[in-house]
């Protein structure tokens, strides 16, 4: 069944400071800010064919836990988690499934949660 060529092009995150949060995420991916729209909608290219990350300035972000999050992978999750914490992220928790699969939940400087897991 065809879905008319639907593709994921951008992931947008609400924030009260789009420039600052976009710069933080650009630094984590060694990416680049490709549009800043006077700080109200900042777009970050993270390379390797990944969708654009964008940060939309809002006066009142949705309260509570974010309903959608990024699942990131790395060859050495312990080293990557340590690097992210050094850069300003905070560890929310580490989880292990019965099969031994382990991942770490972190929060970016704005409190948005994301996960880091081993590459498949």
N, C-alpha and C positions, 0 to 999 in steps of 0.2 A: 504494500500500500504506500503510495507516494504522499509526502507531506508538503508538496509544493516547494521543495528545496529549502525548507526552514533550517536556519543555522543560528547558533548562539554567537552574537557579535559583540556584546558588551554586558558587563555585570556592573550594576550601579549601586552604590552605598550612600545612604543619607548621612550627613555630618553637619555640625555647626561650623567647621573650619575645613573646607574642601581643599584649600592649598596645602595645609599642613599634613592632613591625612594622606593626600595623594603623593606628596613628597616622600612620606614614610614608606608607603607601599612601593613606590618606584624604586627606592633604595633597596628594599628587600629582594626585589626581582632583578636588580641592575637594569631597570627599565627607564623609560623617559616620559616626561610630561609632553604630550603632543598638542594639547589645547587647554587653555586655562579660563577662557570666557569670563574674565574679570573676577575669578574666584567663585563663581556661582555654579560652574559645572566643569570640573577638571578631569581630563582624560589621560590615562597612563597606558602606554604601549609596553607590554611586558615581554614581547618577543616570542620566538619559536611558534608562531601561528596561534598563540593563545588569544582568547577574547580580550578586548580592551577592558581595563578596570576604570570605572568612572566614579567620581565623588561629587555628589549634588549637595549644595549648601541648602540647609533647611533651618528654620528658626526653632523647630521643636521635633527632634528625632523621635521615632516610635519608642516608647519605654519598654523595658523588660528585655528578655532574651531575643536575639535576632532569630527570625524564622527560617532564614536561609543562611548558609555559611560556605566558605571556601574549604575544600579538602585538598591540601597540598601534599606532595610526596617529595622525599629526599632519600638519597642513598644512605645517609648516616643521620637518622633523626635526632639522636642525642646531640650531635654537633650542631645541627640546624636549629634545634630548640634553644640551645645555649646561645647561638648567634642572635636569634630573634629576641631573646630576653635581654641580651646586652644592648640591642637596638631599641628597646623600649616596650616590647611585648611583655605580657605576664602569663604565667602558667595557670590555667584553670583546673586542670586535672589530667591524669594519665589513666588510660583504660586498656584492659586486655580481655580479649574474647577467649572462649574455651579452647579454640584452636591455636592459641598462642599469638594471635595477631594483636599488636600493641600500637596505640596511637596517642598523641598528646593534644589536648585542647588548649589553645592559647587565646588571649584577647589582645587586639591591637591597641594603640594608645587611646582610641576612642571607646574601647570596651567591646568592639565587635569581635565575636568569637570565630575562630577558624581552627582547623585540625591539621596536624602534620603526621603523616604515616609513612612507612617504608614504601619504596618503589615496588611495583608488582614484578 
